[in-house]
Amino acid sequence: MIKDNLQAKLDRIKTGNYRPEDFIIADAKDGDMAFGITAPGPCRSDGQSNGSDGDFLNRAAYLQNMTDIANSDLIDILLMSASSAEQLTNRGVLQATEVTPAIRFNDTTDIWSARGSTYNTHASRPFATVDAAQAAGLCQFGLYSLTFSNDRDRDLETLEHYRQYRLVAREHGLQHILEVFNPAFDIGLKGAEIGDYINDMIVKTLAGVCTADAPLFLKVQFNGARCMRALSSYDPDNLVVGILGGAAGTTRDTFELLLQAETAGARVALFGRKINLSESPLELLRLMREVLQRNKSPEEAVNDYHQHLDSRGLVAIRKLSADLEITETVLKG
């Protein structure tokens, strides 16, 4: 179920009444469906990552992090694996907050990221572990992902599975976010060509989908301001565009991605590793809101973030000078 505060934001966005405070932030805590045991993140030397006897946090710590963020009022959506959603539902966590819970509905092969694996070097193959009927008993909202390969047979298979998903979703009253990844391997396109290709394939895919089955919004890679403006301005009354976070990057990368994408028309951010691998996820989220509302520049937000870490005795992953750098190529343009 979409909670009232999220629905109100979507309504203002689609009617042209968007304000920066309406920007939707989702915490993607579905990494266990991609990375396995490493998904909760590494244990930290400053003792802030209690709850594991190994090199990585355990599931109990992962669920506690989800609980803390859900209770913070800093996010709008918490995206989880079905098993995590079940755990938090049984504990009453999701019912007690204004956060809309969401489940990852499929786990295509290009997100299979076990240590030593090479799945993302091959064209994506559609697959879903989740049982839609069981998912509907937990929440009626989730994410469906697909990746286009510029290969006729592979892309036809991908779209056939997406069509089947929409029929099942209709049967069970499910709504979805549509996530469209850039392919992780060479598909014969370079630079901005990939962004244009992805944009065209998204519009082509959704052109045959009526409103009742359409995604509430998109989750796409930021392929530069030009591509984002083109997609977000194509059908703003119906097609809300969101960005995915990708690799953790620097803290400056996080704030720059957020601001550049929002300026170009994005209205949603679904960040996973950028939040989960940060030293202080709640402070990062608070400063993301400050940047969106133009209360702080990305540089000021990074400085404030490091002051917060120092005041809490948290060991920064990078020195301030390194964390102020923009390292993602697309953000330097």
PLY file of the C-alpha trace (Angstrom):
ply
format ascii 1.0
element vertex 333
property float x
property float y
property float z
element edge 332
property int vertex1
property int vertex2
end_header
0.00 0.00 0.00
1.27 3.45 -0.93
1.12 5.57 2.22
-0.58 8.95 2.16
2.57 11.09 2.41
4.17 9.37 -0.60
0.97 9.59 -2.61
0.70 13.30 -1.85
4.23 13.86 -3.14
3.53 11.90 -6.32
0.33 13.88 -6.89
2.14 17.22 -6.58
4.93 16.05 -8.87
2.54 14.87 -11.57
0.38 18.01 -11.43
3.32 20.38 -11.85
3.29 21.52 -8.21
6.63 19.97 -7.27
8.70 21.55 -4.50
12.18 20.37 -3.49
10.74 18.99 -0.25
8.60 16.69 -2.40
11.68 14.87 -3.71
11.24 11.17 -2.93
14.10 9.26 -1.31
14.13 5.48 -1.16
16.66 3.42 0.78
17.44 0.30 -1.24
18.09 -2.40 1.34
17.52 -5.26 -1.11
21.23 -5.98 -1.56
20.90 -9.50 -0.15
19.24 -10.46 -3.44
22.36 -9.37 -5.29
25.45 -9.56 -3.07
24.54 -12.28 -0.62
26.43 -12.34 2.66
28.30 -9.07 2.01
25.09 -7.04 1.52
24.83 -5.65 5.08
28.25 -4.05 4.67
31.64 -4.48 6.33
32.38 -4.36 10.02
34.12 -1.10 10.95
37.25 -0.64 12.99
35.65 2.04 15.18
33.19 -0.47 16.61
30.13 1.15 15.06
29.21 -2.04 13.20
28.41 -4.39 16.04
26.47 -7.57 15.45
28.79 -9.83 13.51
31.62 -12.24 14.23
33.00 -12.08 10.70
34.25 -9.44 8.28
30.71 -8.37 7.43
27.65 -7.43 9.41
25.12 -10.17 9.94
21.45 -10.19 9.06
20.32 -9.03 12.48
22.42 -5.89 12.09
21.08 -5.38 8.56
17.49 -5.56 9.81
18.30 -3.18 12.66
19.74 -0.67 10.18
16.51 -0.89 8.18
14.50 -0.33 11.36
16.55 2.72 12.36
16.20 4.32 8.94
12.47 3.54 8.71
11.98 5.27 12.07
13.99 8.35 11.07
11.35 10.11 8.90
14.15 10.84 6.41
13.05 8.45 3.67
9.79 7.81 1.85
10.31 4.22 0.69
12.20 1.25 2.12
13.00 -1.31 -0.57
13.75 -4.80 0.75
13.92 -8.45 -0.15
10.69 -10.31 0.57
12.26 -12.14 3.52
13.36 -8.85 5.13
9.93 -7.33 4.59
8.41 -10.37 6.28
10.71 -10.01 9.28
9.99 -6.29 9.74
6.27 -6.80 9.21
6.19 -9.51 11.88
7.93 -7.08 14.26
5.45 -4.31 13.52
8.17 -1.99 12.23
6.64 -1.20 8.85
3.16 -0.58 10.21
4.42 1.92 12.77
6.07 4.38 10.37
5.07 6.66 7.50
7.56 4.88 5.24
6.08 2.93 2.33
7.53 -0.59 2.23
8.52 -2.08 -1.12
9.78 -5.50 -2.21
12.16 -6.38 -5.04
9.92 -8.45 -7.27
12.59 -9.94 -9.55
16.29 -10.68 -9.45
17.59 -10.79 -13.01
20.97 -12.41 -13.59
22.86 -9.13 -14.05
22.36 -8.27 -10.37
23.79 -11.61 -9.23
26.97 -10.30 -7.65
28.38 -13.11 -5.53
32.11 -12.83 -4.89
33.99 -14.43 -7.79
30.95 -14.43 -10.10
30.93 -13.15 -13.69
27.18 -13.03 -14.31
27.16 -9.31 -15.13
29.49 -9.86 -18.08
26.66 -11.64 -19.90
23.34 -10.42 -21.22
20.70 -10.24 -18.51
18.31 -13.18 -18.22
14.93 -12.60 -16.52
14.23 -14.46 -13.29
12.17 -13.97 -10.13
12.62 -15.78 -6.83
9.67 -14.00 -5.23
6.20 -15.54 -5.18
3.79 -12.73 -6.11
0.95 -14.07 -3.95
3.16 -14.14 -0.86
4.58 -10.71 -1.66
1.07 -9.28 -1.93
0.43 -10.45 1.63
3.28 -8.26 2.85
2.86 -5.12 0.74
1.37 -4.17 -2.59
4.34 -2.21 -3.88
7.72 -3.19 -5.23
10.39 -2.94 -7.86
10.75 -4.77 -11.16
14.06 -4.45 -12.99
15.14 -5.09 -16.55
18.23 -4.51 -18.66
18.28 -4.07 -22.42
21.19 -5.71 -24.26
20.74 -4.40 -27.82
20.20 -8.04 -28.70
16.86 -8.91 -30.31
16.30 -12.33 -28.76
17.50 -11.40 -25.28
15.47 -8.18 -25.21
12.39 -9.96 -26.50
12.70 -12.46 -23.66
13.12 -9.60 -21.18
9.99 -7.82 -22.43
7.95 -11.02 -22.51
8.73 -11.59 -18.82
7.88 -7.98 -17.99
4.51 -8.43 -19.70
3.86 -11.59 -17.69
4.80 -9.78 -14.50
2.27 -7.01 -15.25
-0.50 -9.58 -15.68
0.38 -11.22 -12.35
0.66 -7.81 -10.68
-2.82 -6.90 -11.91
-4.19 -10.15 -10.49
-2.74 -9.45 -7.05
-3.19 -5.67 -6.94
0.54 -4.91 -7.04
2.07 -1.59 -8.09
5.68 -1.22 -9.15
8.72 0.91 -9.78
10.41 0.07 -13.09
14.18 -0.11 -12.77
16.14 0.00 -16.04
19.86 -0.68 -15.74
22.58 0.29 -18.16
24.13 -2.93 -19.45
27.36 -3.78 -17.65
29.06 -5.06 -20.82
29.74 -3.68 -24.29
26.59 -3.49 -26.45
28.19 -1.52 -29.29
27.25 1.92 -27.93
29.48 4.47 -26.22
29.04 7.46 -23.93
25.83 9.44 -24.43
24.66 6.93 -27.05
23.84 4.53 -24.23
21.67 7.12 -22.50
19.78 7.83 -25.72
19.29 4.11 -26.33
18.02 3.52 -22.79
15.62 6.48 -23.03
14.21 5.26 -26.33
13.75 1.72 -25.05
11.95 2.93 -21.91
9.50 5.04 -23.90
9.06 2.26 -26.48
8.35 -0.27 -23.70
5.82 1.85 -21.83
4.03 3.14 -24.93
1.99 -0.08 -25.03
1.20 -0.09 -21.29
-2.06 1.46 -20.08
-2.18 3.54 -16.91
-3.53 0.77 -14.67
-0.43 -1.37 -15.30
2.17 1.40 -15.67
4.97 1.91 -13.13
4.53 4.63 -10.51
7.97 5.88 -11.47
11.27 4.90 -13.05
14.65 4.10 -11.55
17.45 4.67 -14.07
21.15 5.35 -14.16
22.16 9.00 -14.47
23.55 9.23 -18.00
24.17 12.97 -17.84
21.95 16.02 -17.56
20.94 16.06 -21.23
19.58 12.51 -21.16
17.86 13.10 -17.83
16.17 16.27 -19.09
15.02 14.48 -22.25
13.43 11.62 -20.32
11.94 13.66 -17.48
10.39 16.22 -19.84
8.94 13.68 -22.29
5.70 12.99 -20.36
5.94 14.70 -16.95
2.23 14.28 -16.19
2.57 10.50 -16.23
6.24 9.47 -16.22
8.13 10.32 -13.03
11.86 9.69 -13.34
14.11 8.53 -10.51
17.81 7.75 -10.32
19.74 4.81 -8.94
22.86 5.33 -6.90
25.27 2.78 -8.33
28.63 2.36 -6.60
29.28 3.95 -3.21
31.66 6.62 -4.55
32.69 9.60 -2.43
30.31 11.59 -0.26
30.69 14.44 -2.77
29.59 12.04 -5.52
26.42 11.29 -3.55
25.44 14.94 -3.13
26.45 15.91 -6.68
24.45 13.05 -8.21
21.42 14.03 -6.19
21.61 17.73 -7.10
22.54 17.34 -10.76
19.80 14.78 -11.36
17.14 16.81 -9.53
18.10 19.95 -11.46
17.67 17.98 -14.70
14.21 16.75 -13.72
14.63 13.64 -11.56
12.15 13.52 -8.70
13.18 10.29 -6.96
16.46 8.80 -5.72
16.78 5.11 -4.86
20.20 4.76 -3.27
21.58 1.50 -1.90
25.33 1.34 -1.41
25.66 5.13 -1.17
23.58 5.00 2.02
24.41 1.56 3.38
28.21 1.88 3.08
28.37 5.38 4.54
29.80 5.94 8.01
26.59 7.60 9.24
23.57 6.78 7.06
21.12 8.95 9.00
23.34 12.02 8.81
23.94 11.40 5.12
20.18 11.27 4.53
19.63 14.45 6.53
22.22 16.30 4.47
20.76 14.92 1.23
17.56 16.75 2.16
19.55 19.91 2.90
21.23 19.78 -0.52
17.92 19.18 -2.30
16.36 22.21 -0.63
19.42 24.33 -1.55
20.22 24.96 2.10
23.72 23.64 1.50
25.94 23.14 -1.52
27.42 19.67 -2.08
30.80 20.95 -0.82
29.26 22.42 2.34
27.34 19.20 2.95
30.54 17.13 2.74
32.25 19.43 5.24
29.28 19.22 7.61
29.22 15.46 7.23
32.84 15.15 8.32
32.25 17.50 11.26
29.44 15.19 12.33
31.71 12.14 12.07
34.37 13.86 14.18
31.85 14.91 16.82
30.57 11.32 17.12
34.00 9.71 17.18
33.34 7.93 13.89
36.32 7.10 11.69
35.90 8.50 8.18
36.49 6.10 5.31
38.32 8.86 3.42
40.10 12.01 4.42
38.06 15.16 3.92
40.16 16.26 0.94
39.51 12.95 -0.84
35.85 12.90 0.09
35.37 16.34 -1.49
36.44 15.01 -4.88
34.03 14.14 -7.68
35.13 10.74 -8.95
32.22 9.63 -11.16
32.92 10.65 -14.75
29.33 11.48 -15.64
29.20 14.05 -12.82
32.24 15.92 -14.09
30.63 16.88 -17.38
0 1
1 2
2 3
3 4
4 5
5 6
6 7
7 8
8 9
9 10
10 11
11 12
12 13
13 14
14 15
15 16
16 17
17 18
18 19
19 20
20 21
21 22
22 23
23 24
24 25
25 26
26 27
27 28
28 29
29 30
30 31
31 32
32 33
33 34
34 35
35 36
36 37
37 38
38 39
39 40
40 41
41 42
42 43
43 44
44 45
45 46
46 47
47 48
48 49
49 50
50 51
51 52
52 53
53 54
54 55
55 56
56 57
57 58
58 59
59 60
60 61
61 62
62 63
63 64
64 65
65 66
66 67
67 68
68 69
69 70
70 71
71 72
72 73
73 74
74 75
75 76
76 77
77 78
78 79
79 80
80 81
81 82
82 83
83 84
84 85
85 86
86 87
87 88
88 89
89 90
90 91
91 92
92 93
93 94
94 95
95 96
96 97
97 98
98 99
99 100
100 101
101 102
102 103
103 104
104 105
105 106
106 107
107 108
108 109
109 110
110 111
111 112
112 113
113 114
114 115
115 116
116 117
117 118
118 119
119 120
120 121
121 122
122 123
123 124
124 125
125 126
126 127
127 128
128 129
129 130
130 131
131 132
132 133
133 134
134 135
135 136
136 137
137 138
138 139
139 140
140 141
141 142
142 143
143 144
144 145
145 146
146 147
147 148
148 149
149 150
150 151
151 152
152 153
153 154
154 155
155 156
156 157
157 158
158 159
159 160
160 161
161 162
162 163
163 164
164 165
165 166
166 167
167 168
168 169
169 170
170 171
171 172
172 173
173 174
174 175
175 176
176 177
177 178
178 179
179 180
180 181
181 182
182 183
183 184
184 185
185 186
186 187
187 188
188 189
189 190
190 191
191 192
192 193
193 194
194 195
195 196
196 197
197 198
198 199
199 200
200 201
201 202
202 203
203 204
204 205
205 206
206 207
207 208
208 209
209 210
210 211
211 212
212 213
213 214
214 215
215 216
216 217
217 218
218 219
219 220
220 221
221 222
222 223
223 224
224 225
225 226
226 227
227 228
228 229
229 230
230 231
231 232
232 233
233 234
234 235
235 236
236 237
237 238
238 239
239 240
240 241
241 242
242 243
243 244
244 245
245 246
246 247
247 248
248 249
249 250
250 251
251 252
252 253
253 254
254 255
255 256
256 257
257 258
258 259
259 260
260 261
261 262
262 263
263 264
264 265
265 266
266 267
267 268
268 269
269 270
270 271
271 272
272 273
273 274
274 275
275 276
276 277
277 278
278 279
279 280
280 281
281 282
282 283
283 284
284 285
285 286
286 287
287 288
288 289
289 290
290 291
291 292
292 293
293 294
294 295
295 296
296 297
297 298
298 299
299 300
300 301
301 302
302 303
303 304
304 305
305 306
306 307
307 308
308 309
309 310
310 311
311 312
312 313
313 314
314 315
315 316
316 317
317 318
318 319
319 320
320 321
321 322
322 323
323 324
324 325
325 326
326 327
327 328
328 329
329 330
330 331
331 332
